[in-house]
Amino acid sequence: MKTVLEIIFRSICVLLGLLNLIRGNDPLLGYSLCLISFLYYPFSERRMTRYTGIKLHPVVKILLALVIIWVSFAVGALAEGYYPDLSL
């Protein structure tokens, strides 16, 4: 179950980052979301643990993904109405 949730959150974060990067009004937000999404890849987690000694708890990853989704829908291009065809 943990792996499935990580794949879902990783996909959502990457897609929101690319969406804000390509068509959004804030490319820095898109870059940031794409960089943060690397925390959900297993190779980057192992590398971060090896170099810094910090291992993120899965609950922290889930909370971070929820904050990313909330920020993207609150201040990103989706909230500003740039995508009327993607309205929720």
C-alpha positions as CSV (number, residue, x, y, z in Angstrom):
1,M,0.0,0.0,0.0
2,K,2.9,2.4,0.8
3,T,4.4,1.9,-2.7
4,V,1.0,2.6,-4.4
5,L,0.5,5.8,-2.4
6,E,4.0,7.0,-3.2
7,I,3.4,6.3,-6.9
8,I,0.1,8.2,-6.9
9,F,1.5,11.2,-4.9
10,R,4.7,11.2,-7.1
11,S,2.6,11.3,-10.3
12,I,0.3,14.0,-9.0
13,C,3.2,16.2,-7.9
14,V,5.1,15.8,-11.1
15,L,2.0,16.5,-13.2
16,L,1.0,19.6,-11.2
17,G,4.6,20.8,-11.5
18,L,4.7,20.3,-15.2
19,L,1.3,21.9,-15.6
20,N,2.3,25.0,-13.7
21,L,5.7,25.1,-15.5
22,I,4.4,24.8,-19.0
23,R,1.1,26.7,-19.0
24,G,1.0,28.4,-15.6
25,N,1.7,32.0,-14.7
26,D,4.4,31.0,-12.1
27,P,7.2,28.9,-13.5
28,L,9.1,29.0,-10.2
29,L,6.2,27.2,-8.6
30,G,6.4,24.6,-11.3
31,Y,10.1,24.1,-10.8
32,S,9.6,23.8,-7.1
33,L,6.9,21.2,-7.4
34,C,9.0,19.2,-9.8
35,L,12.0,19.3,-7.5
36,I,10.0,18.4,-4.4
37,S,8.5,15.5,-6.3
38,F,11.9,13.9,-6.4
39,L,11.5,13.2,-2.6
40,Y,9.0,10.4,-3.6
41,Y,11.5,8.5,-5.9
42,P,13.2,5.6,-4.1
43,F,16.7,6.5,-5.5
44,S,16.6,10.0,-4.2
45,E,15.4,8.9,-0.8
46,R,18.3,6.5,-0.6
47,R,20.7,9.2,-1.7
48,M,19.4,11.7,0.7
49,T,19.6,9.2,3.6
50,R,23.2,8.3,2.6
51,Y,24.4,11.9,2.3
52,T,22.5,13.6,5.1
53,G,21.4,10.8,7.4
54,I,17.8,12.0,7.3
55,K,15.0,9.6,6.4
56,L,11.6,11.0,5.8
57,H,8.7,9.3,7.5
58,P,5.9,8.2,5.1
59,V,3.4,10.4,7.1
60,V,5.6,13.4,6.4
61,K,5.6,12.6,2.7
62,I,1.8,12.3,2.6
63,L,1.4,15.6,4.4
64,L,3.9,17.2,2.0
65,A,1.9,15.9,-0.9
66,L,-1.3,17.2,0.5
67,V,0.2,20.7,1.0
68,I,1.6,20.6,-2.5
69,I,-1.9,19.8,-3.9
70,W,-3.5,22.5,-1.7
71,V,-0.9,25.1,-2.7
72,S,-1.3,24.2,-6.4
73,F,-5.0,24.6,-6.4
74,A,-4.9,27.7,-4.1
75,V,-2.3,29.9,-5.7
76,G,-1.3,28.1,-8.9
77,A,-2.6,28.5,-12.4
78,L,-5.5,26.3,-11.7
79,A,-6.8,28.6,-9.1
80,E,-6.4,31.7,-11.3
81,G,-8.7,30.3,-13.9
82,Y,-6.2,29.8,-16.7
83,Y,-7.7,26.4,-17.4
84,P,-11.5,26.6,-17.7
85,D,-11.5,23.2,-19.4
86,L,-10.0,21.6,-16.2
87,S,-12.4,23.1,-13.7
88,L,-13.2,20.9,-10.8
